[in-house]
Amino acid sequence: MTRRSGGASIWIVTGDGARRIDSCVHEWCPNAERVPDGFHIVSWMANALGKISRRLWNQARGNGDDEAARRMRGVRYAVLKNPDRLAGRQDESPTALRNTDPAVYVQWF
């Protein structure tokens, strides 16, 4: 199979983080930079936030801190939303995260 010259004009290739794609991109699009696509970035961030919120919720429950556990409920979904579109108790979520784990709050916001 002969290589087509059209791949040289491609500058960016998006996709998930699978390394198996790198060799193909390097061969067929030598000038392209590999970057993760928006869908996977949001998915990875949502999963990470889910793990953090579950850890904080379990930690609060383990310590018998019902107030902190209550604050952590729903934080995961609220943080993913546009701050201008938070409804009801979701509006309290950034503050709840700051009060429960300031280090995570600073990193997220």
TILUM-290263 format. One line per 8 residues: number of its first residue (from 0); their letters; for each residue x, y, z of N, C-alpha, C, O, CB. Coordinates in pm, 1 decimal. Glycine has a CB too. Example, Ala and Ser with C-alpha at 12.3 -4.5 7.8 and 13.67 -1.06 7.14 Angstrom:
# TILUM-290263
0 = AS = 1319.0 -569.0 780.0 1230.0 -450.0 780.0 1320.0 -330.0 780.0 1423.6 -331.9 846.5 1130.8 -447.3 904.6; 1285.0 -225.0 708.0 1367.0 -106.0 714.0 1290.0 3.0 787.0 1340.9 113.8 803.9 1408.4 -59.8 572.5 .
# end
This chain:
# TILUM-290263
0 = MTRRSGGA = 85.4 -117.2 0.0 0.0 0.0 0.0 90.0 123.5 0.0 186.0 130.6 76.8 -97.2 -0.2 123.0; 60.1 217.7 -83.3 138.3 340.9 -87.1 72.7 446.4 -0.7 -49.6 454.3 11.1 153.7 391.8 -231.1; 156.8 525.5 58.0 107.5 631.1 145.8 59.2 748.6 61.6 124.5 789.2 -34.5 217.6 676.5 245.2; -53.8 800.9 98.7 -107.4 918.6 31.4 -50.5 1042.7 96.7 -23.3 1043.2 216.7 -262.1 920.3 35.8; -32.6 1145.3 20.5 24.7 1268.0 75.3 -78.5 1352.4 149.0 -42.0 1450.4 214.0 87.5 1349.6 -35.3; -205.7 1317.1 140.5 -311.3 1397.3 203.2 -299.9 1406.6 353.6 -344.4 1505.2 412.3 -444.4 1340.9 168.5; -240.7 1305.7 418.3 -228.3 1306.3 563.5 -136.3 1414.8 615.1 -145.7 1453.3 731.7 -179.3 1173.9 610.6; -48.1 1464.7 531.7 46.0 1568.6 574.9 -25.1 1699.4 605.5 27.8 1783.1 678.8 152.4 1591.5 468.1 .
8 = SIWIVTGD = -143.1 1717.8 550.9 -215.9 1843.5 574.6 -302.7 1838.3 700.1 -364.4 1938.6 736.1 -302.8 1876.5 454.4; -308.6 1724.7 766.2 -387.7 1710.6 889.1 -299.3 1748.7 1007.1 -191.2 1692.7 1025.1 -443.5 1564.3 905.4; -345.5 1844.2 1087.2 -265.1 1896.7 1197.6 -305.9 1844.9 1333.4 -224.1 1840.1 1425.2 -272.2 2044.4 1198.7; -432.7 1805.6 1347.6 -481.4 1758.5 1478.4 -568.2 1634.4 1456.5 -652.1 1630.8 1366.5 -562.9 1871.2 1553.3; -546.5 1534.2 1539.4 -629.0 1413.9 1539.4 -682.2 1396.2 1681.1 -604.2 1387.8 1776.0 -547.7 1287.1 1491.6; -813.5 1390.6 1696.0 -873.7 1373.4 1827.5 -918.7 1229.3 1846.4 -939.8 1155.9 1749.8 -992.1 1469.4 1846.1; -932.6 1190.9 1970.5 -980.2 1057.1 2001.9 -966.8 1032.5 2150.3 -937.6 1123.3 2228.2 -903.2 950.7 1922.3; -989.1 905.8 2188.3 -970.7 872.4 2328.6 -820.8 861.3 2356.9 -739.3 892.1 2270.0 -1044.9 740.0 2365.1 .
16 = GARRIDSC = -784.9 819.1 2473.8 -644.2 814.9 2512.1 -572.4 686.4 2475.1 -460.8 663.4 2521.7 -632.6 835.6 2657.4; -633.5 601.3 2392.0 -573.6 472.1 2358.1 -442.3 491.0 2281.5 -438.2 560.1 2179.7 -671.8 387.8 2274.8; -337.1 429.9 2331.0 -204.6 440.6 2268.4 -197.3 367.6 2134.1 -110.4 397.8 2052.2 -98.2 385.0 2362.3; -287.2 272.4 2111.0 -282.8 195.2 1987.0 -303.9 282.9 1863.6 -268.5 243.1 1752.6 -387.9 85.4 1990.6; -360.4 400.1 1882.1 -387.6 490.9 1770.5 -262.2 569.3 1731.1 -250.2 613.7 1616.9 -501.0 587.8 1807.1; -169.7 586.5 1824.3 -52.2 670.6 1799.7 28.8 629.8 1677.3 66.0 715.5 1597.2 36.6 668.1 1919.6; 56.7 501.3 1661.3 139.9 457.7 1548.4 71.0 485.5 1414.9 135.3 524.7 1317.5 172.2 307.8 1560.5; -58.9 465.0 1411.9 -134.1 490.6 1288.9 -133.3 640.0 1255.6 -112.4 678.4 1140.5 -279.5 439.6 1302.6 .
24 = VHEWCPNA = -155.5 722.0 1354.7 -153.8 867.5 1332.9 -15.4 911.7 1288.0 -2.6 993.1 1196.5 -195.2 943.4 1461.8; 87.3 858.7 1351.5 224.7 895.2 1315.4 255.6 856.0 1170.5 321.3 930.3 1097.5 325.0 827.7 1411.3; 207.1 738.3 1130.6 234.3 691.5 994.7 156.4 768.4 888.9 212.6 808.6 787.0 202.0 545.0 983.7; 27.8 788.8 912.7 -58.4 845.7 809.5 -75.4 996.5 819.1 -112.0 1060.7 720.7 -192.2 781.5 815.9; -49.8 1053.0 933.7 -62.0 1198.5 952.2 61.1 1247.5 1029.1 50.1 1283.2 1146.4 -195.4 1235.8 1029.0; 177.1 1249.6 965.0 301.9 1277.3 1035.8 310.1 1415.6 1099.7 388.6 1435.5 1192.4 415.1 1261.4 942.3; 232.0 1509.7 1053.1 236.3 1645.3 1109.1 130.6 1668.4 1217.2 120.8 1777.3 1273.7 218.1 1747.1 998.4; 52.1 1564.8 1244.9 -60.8 1581.4 1336.2 -19.9 1565.3 1482.1 69.2 1487.7 1516.7 -169.6 1481.8 1302.6 .
32 = ERVPDGFH = -88.1 1641.0 1564.6 -74.3 1627.2 1709.1 -195.5 1551.7 1759.7 -308.1 1581.3 1719.5 -60.3 1766.3 1779.7; -174.3 1454.1 1847.6 -284.7 1377.4 1905.9 -336.1 1449.6 2028.1 -258.5 1482.3 2117.9 -240.3 1233.6 1942.4; -466.2 1475.3 2033.3 -527.4 1538.2 2149.7 -655.1 1461.6 2185.8 -722.9 1409.0 2097.6 -558.4 1689.1 2122.0; -687.4 1455.3 2314.2 -811.8 1389.2 2354.0 -932.5 1471.1 2307.6 -927.4 1593.9 2301.8 -816.0 1369.0 2507.7; -1039.6 1401.2 2274.9 -1160.5 1472.2 2232.8 -1241.4 1518.0 2353.5 -1225.6 1466.4 2464.2 -1246.7 1382.7 2142.3; -1327.2 1614.9 2330.2 -1406.3 1674.7 2437.7 -1491.9 1575.2 2513.2 -1503.9 1583.9 2635.4 -1493.6 1781.4 2382.2; -1551.9 1480.4 2441.7 -1636.4 1380.5 2507.6 -1557.8 1304.9 2613.9 -1604.1 1290.2 2727.0 -1694.2 1282.2 2404.5; -1438.9 1256.9 2577.9 -1360.3 1178.5 2672.9 -1306.3 1263.9 2787.0 -1297.5 1216.4 2900.2 -1245.5 1110.2 2601.4 .
40 = IVSWMANA = -1270.6 1386.9 2759.8 -1223.9 1476.0 2867.2 -1333.3 1493.9 2971.1 -1308.1 1480.5 3090.9 -1181.0 1613.7 2810.4; -1454.6 1524.0 2926.3 -1567.3 1542.9 3019.5 -1597.5 1412.7 3092.5 -1625.8 1414.1 3212.3 -1693.6 1592.5 2944.0; -1591.8 1301.1 3021.9 -1617.6 1171.5 3084.2 -1515.0 1141.2 3192.8 -1551.9 1096.9 3301.6 -1616.7 1060.7 2978.9; -1387.5 1164.1 3165.0 -1282.1 1139.2 3264.0 -1298.3 1230.9 3384.5 -1279.6 1188.1 3498.4 -1143.1 1158.7 3201.2; -1332.6 1355.7 3360.0 -1351.9 1450.3 3470.5 -1471.3 1410.4 3555.9 -1464.6 1416.1 3678.7 -1371.1 1593.0 3416.7; -1580.2 1370.1 3492.1 -1699.7 1329.6 3566.4 -1671.3 1206.6 3651.5 -1715.7 1198.8 3766.1 -1816.1 1301.5 3470.3; -1597.7 1110.8 3596.4 -1563.3 991.0 3673.7 -1474.7 1025.9 3792.8 -1494.8 974.1 3902.7 -1492.7 888.2 3584.4; -1376.9 1113.4 3771.2 -1288.5 1154.8 3881.0 -1367.5 1226.1 3989.9 -1346.9 1201.1 4108.6 -1176.2 1246.3 3828.7 .
48 = LGKISRRL = -1457.7 1314.7 3949.6 -1538.9 1386.3 4047.3 -1630.9 1290.3 4121.8 -1654.6 1307.4 4241.4 -1620.9 1496.0 3978.8; -1682.7 1190.1 4052.5 -1765.9 1089.6 4118.5 -1689.6 1015.2 4226.4 -1741.9 992.3 4335.4 -1820.0 991.0 4016.9; -1566.2 977.4 4196.6 -1483.2 908.7 4295.9 -1456.0 998.4 4415.8 -1461.6 953.4 4530.3 -1350.7 863.4 4233.2; -1426.7 1124.6 4389.7 -1398.6 1218.9 4498.1 -1522.1 1239.3 4584.4 -1513.7 1235.6 4707.2 -1350.4 1353.6 4441.7; -1637.6 1261.0 4520.3 -1758.4 1287.3 4598.7 -1798.6 1164.4 4679.9 -1842.6 1177.6 4794.1 -1873.9 1330.0 4506.7; -1783.9 1043.8 4621.6 -1813.6 921.3 4698.2 -1718.8 906.9 4816.3 -1760.9 869.7 4925.8 -1803.8 796.7 4607.7; -1590.0 936.5 4794.3 -1491.8 927.3 4903.4 -1528.1 1024.2 5015.3 -1526.3 987.1 5132.7 -1348.9 956.6 4851.4; -1560.9 1148.2 4979.4 -1595.6 1248.2 5080.7 -1723.9 1210.3 5153.2 -1733.9 1227.5 5274.7 -1610.4 1386.5 5016.6 .
56 = WNQARGNG = -1822.1 1158.9 5079.7 -1949.5 1119.6 5140.2 -1926.5 1003.4 5237.7 -1976.5 1006.0 5350.1 -2052.7 1079.6 5030.4; -1850.5 901.1 5194.4 -1822.4 786.9 5281.5 -1740.0 827.9 5403.3 -1761.2 777.9 5513.8 -1749.0 677.9 5203.6; -1647.0 918.5 5381.8 -1564.3 968.5 5492.1 -1651.4 1041.5 5594.5 -1635.9 1021.5 5714.9 -1453.3 1062.7 5438.9; -1742.1 1125.3 5546.8 -1830.9 1199.5 5637.3 -1922.1 1103.3 5714.2 -1942.2 1119.2 5834.6 -1916.1 1301.8 5557.9; -1976.6 1004.3 5644.5 -2063.4 907.4 5712.2 -1984.8 826.1 5813.9 -2034.3 797.8 5923.0 -2129.9 813.8 5610.2; -1861.5 788.2 5778.0 -1777.6 711.4 5869.8 -1742.8 789.0 5995.4 -1725.6 731.1 6102.7 -1651.1 668.7 5800.5; -1732.4 920.9 5981.3 -1702.0 1007.2 6095.2 -1827.5 1048.0 6172.3 -1819.3 1119.1 6272.5 -1628.4 1131.3 6047.9; -1943.4 1002.6 6124.9 -2068.5 1038.5 6190.0 -2110.9 1182.4 6164.9 -2193.5 1236.1 6238.7 -2057.0 1015.4 6336.5 .
64 = DDEAARRM = -2055.7 1245.1 6062.3 -2087.1 1385.0 6029.5 -2200.8 1387.8 5927.8 -2178.2 1397.2 5807.1 -1961.2 1459.8 5973.8; -2322.9 1379.5 5978.9 -2439.8 1375.4 5891.6 -2454.8 1502.8 5808.6 -2502.9 1498.3 5695.3 -2565.0 1353.1 5974.0; -2413.9 1615.4 5864.8 -2423.9 1743.2 5793.2 -2333.1 1743.7 5670.5 -2375.9 1785.1 5562.7 -2387.5 1860.6 5886.5; -2209.7 1698.9 5684.8 -2116.4 1693.3 5571.0 -2164.9 1592.3 5467.1 -2155.3 1617.6 5347.0 -1973.5 1656.0 5619.1; -2216.6 1478.7 5512.3 -2269.6 1378.4 5419.0 -2385.9 1436.8 5340.1 -2396.6 1414.2 5219.5 -2314.8 1251.0 5494.8; -2473.5 1512.1 5407.2 -2586.9 1575.1 5339.3 -2537.7 1676.1 5235.8 -2592.2 1685.2 5125.8 -2679.9 1644.1 5441.4; -2433.4 1752.4 5272.5 -2379.7 1852.7 5179.5 -2321.9 1787.6 5053.8 -2328.9 1845.3 4945.3 -2271.9 1936.8 5248.7; -2264.9 1667.7 5068.1 -2200.2 1601.8 4955.1 -2297.9 1540.2 4856.1 -2262.1 1513.0 4741.5 -2108.2 1495.9 5005.3 .
72 = RGVRYAVL = -2422.4 1518.2 4900.6 -2521.9 1460.6 4811.2 -2548.9 1556.5 4695.7 -2586.2 1671.6 4718.4 -2652.6 1428.9 4887.5; -2531.0 1511.8 4576.4 -2562.3 1591.8 4459.4 -2451.9 1685.0 4412.4 -2466.7 1750.6 4309.3 -2681.4 1670.7 4486.8; -2341.0 1692.3 4486.2 -2231.5 1782.0 4446.3 -2178.6 1743.6 4308.9 -2150.7 1830.7 4226.5 -2117.2 1778.3 4550.2; -2164.8 1616.3 4284.2 -2109.2 1568.5 4156.2 -2184.9 1627.7 4038.0 -2123.3 1675.3 3942.7 -2113.7 1414.7 4149.3; -2315.7 1625.2 4043.2 -2396.1 1672.8 3930.4 -2397.3 1824.7 3922.7 -2396.7 1882.2 3813.8 -2538.7 1620.6 3941.3; -2399.0 1888.0 4036.1 -2403.1 2034.4 4038.0 -2274.1 2094.8 3984.9 -2277.3 2195.9 3914.7 -2429.1 2084.6 4179.2; -2161.1 2034.2 4017.6 -2032.6 2088.6 3974.3 -2017.9 2079.1 3822.7 -1949.2 2161.1 3761.7 -1917.0 2014.8 4043.6; -2081.8 1980.2 3762.0 -2073.1 1964.4 3616.6 -2161.6 2063.0 3540.9 -2145.8 2079.8 3420.0 -2110.7 1823.2 3578.0 .
80 = KNPDRLAG = -2253.0 2127.3 3609.6 -2344.6 2220.3 3544.0 -2286.0 2360.7 3534.4 -2192.7 2396.2 3606.4 -2476.8 2224.7 3618.4; -2342.3 2438.1 3445.3 -2308.6 2579.7 3435.1 -2352.5 2646.0 3565.6 -2468.0 2630.2 3605.2 -2377.3 2647.3 3309.5; -2264.5 2719.7 3633.9 -2300.6 2780.8 3761.9 -2423.2 2872.1 3753.9 -2493.6 2889.3 3853.4 -2184.0 2859.3 3814.5; -2449.0 2929.6 3639.2 -2565.9 3016.5 3623.7 -2696.0 2937.8 3614.0 -2803.8 2997.0 3620.5 -2550.0 3103.2 3500.6; -2688.5 2806.9 3598.7 -2808.2 2724.9 3580.7 -2833.5 2627.8 3695.8 -2909.5 2532.0 3681.3 -2797.4 2647.8 3452.4; -2770.9 2652.3 3807.9 -2794.3 2567.0 3923.7 -2932.6 2594.2 3979.8 -2975.4 2709.2 3989.7 -2686.6 2589.6 4031.6; -3002.4 2487.1 4016.5 -3139.0 2500.3 4065.8 -3148.5 2448.8 4209.0 -3083.0 2351.2 4245.7 -3237.3 2424.5 3974.7; -3229.7 2514.7 4288.0 -3256.7 2468.9 4423.8 -3131.8 2451.1 4507.4 -3048.9 2541.5 4517.9 -3331.4 2340.5 4419.7 .
88 = RQDESPTA = -3118.8 2331.1 4568.0 -3005.0 2302.4 4656.0 -2872.7 2291.9 4581.0 -2766.1 2298.3 4642.3 -3029.8 2174.1 4731.4; -2878.5 2275.7 4448.5 -2753.6 2267.3 4371.8 -2671.8 2395.0 4386.2 -2549.1 2392.1 4376.0 -2783.2 2240.5 4223.4; -2738.2 2504.4 4409.4 -2669.7 2632.5 4424.8 -2576.1 2631.3 4546.3 -2481.2 2709.4 4553.1 -2772.3 2746.2 4438.1; -2603.5 2542.6 4641.3 -2521.5 2530.7 4762.3 -2401.5 2438.9 4742.4 -2312.0 2436.7 4826.9 -2605.9 2479.4 4877.3; -2397.3 2363.2 4633.2 -2296.5 2258.6 4615.2 -2152.2 2307.9 4613.7 -2068.8 2248.0 4681.6 -2323.3 2186.7 4488.9; -2117.7 2414.7 4539.5 -1978.3 2459.8 4546.3 -1935.5 2497.8 4688.8 -1823.1 2468.8 4729.9 -1958.2 2579.1 4453.6; -2024.2 2561.6 4762.6 -1993.6 2597.8 4901.3 -1980.0 2472.0 4986.8 -1892.7 2464.7 5073.3 -2103.3 2690.6 4959.2; -2066.0 2373.4 4962.8 -2059.4 2248.0 5037.4 -1926.7 2178.2 5013.2 -1865.9 2125.6 5106.4 -2175.5 2155.8 4998.4 .
96 = LRNTDPAV = -1881.7 2177.5 4889.1 -1754.1 2114.9 4858.4 -1639.9 2190.8 4925.4 -1547.3 2129.6 4978.8 -1732.5 2108.5 4706.5; -1646.3 2323.3 4922.8 -1541.9 2404.3 4987.1 -1537.4 2378.1 5136.9 -1429.0 2369.8 5194.8 -1565.6 2553.9 4960.6; -1653.7 2365.1 5200.7 -1659.5 2342.0 5344.6 -1618.7 2200.7 5383.6 -1571.9 2178.9 5495.3 -1798.1 2369.7 5395.1; -1635.4 2104.5 5293.6 -1605.7 1965.6 5324.4 -1460.7 1930.3 5292.9 -1394.4 1863.0 5371.8 -1699.1 1874.4 5247.6; -1411.4 1975.4 5177.8 -1272.5 1945.8 5139.6 -1217.0 2064.5 5060.2 -1226.2 2067.1 4937.5 -1263.7 1813.0 5055.1; -1159.9 2161.9 5130.2 -1109.4 2282.6 5063.1 -1005.9 2254.0 4954.9 -1000.7 2326.2 4855.3 -1049.3 2375.2 5164.8; -923.3 2150.7 4971.5 -820.5 2120.4 4871.6 -884.4 2078.0 4739.9 -841.1 2121.8 4633.3 -726.1 2010.2 4922.6; -986.5 1993.5 4746.1 -1056.4 1950.5 4624.6 -1127.7 2070.5 4562.2 -1126.8 2086.8 4440.1 -1158.2 1836.1 4656.0 .
104 = YVQWF = -1188.4 2153.1 4644.2 -1259.1 2271.1 4593.8 -1163.8 2360.2 4513.7 -1197.2 2403.0 4403.2 -1321.9 2351.1 4710.8; -1044.9 2388.2 4568.9 -947.3 2474.9 4502.2 -903.4 2413.0 4370.7 -889.0 2484.2 4271.3 -825.2 2499.9 4592.7; -882.0 2282.6 4367.9 -839.8 2217.2 4244.3 -950.1 2216.2 4140.1 -922.7 2228.5 4020.7 -795.1 2075.4 4272.8; -1074.0 2201.7 4183.4 -1183.9 2192.0 4087.1 -1224.5 2328.0 4032.5 -1254.4 2341.5 3913.9 -1303.7 2125.1 4151.3; -1225.4 2428.7 4119.2 -1269.6 2560.5 4076.2 -1149.6 2649.4 4056.4 -1164.5 2766.0 4019.9 -1366.6 2622.5 4177.6 .
# end
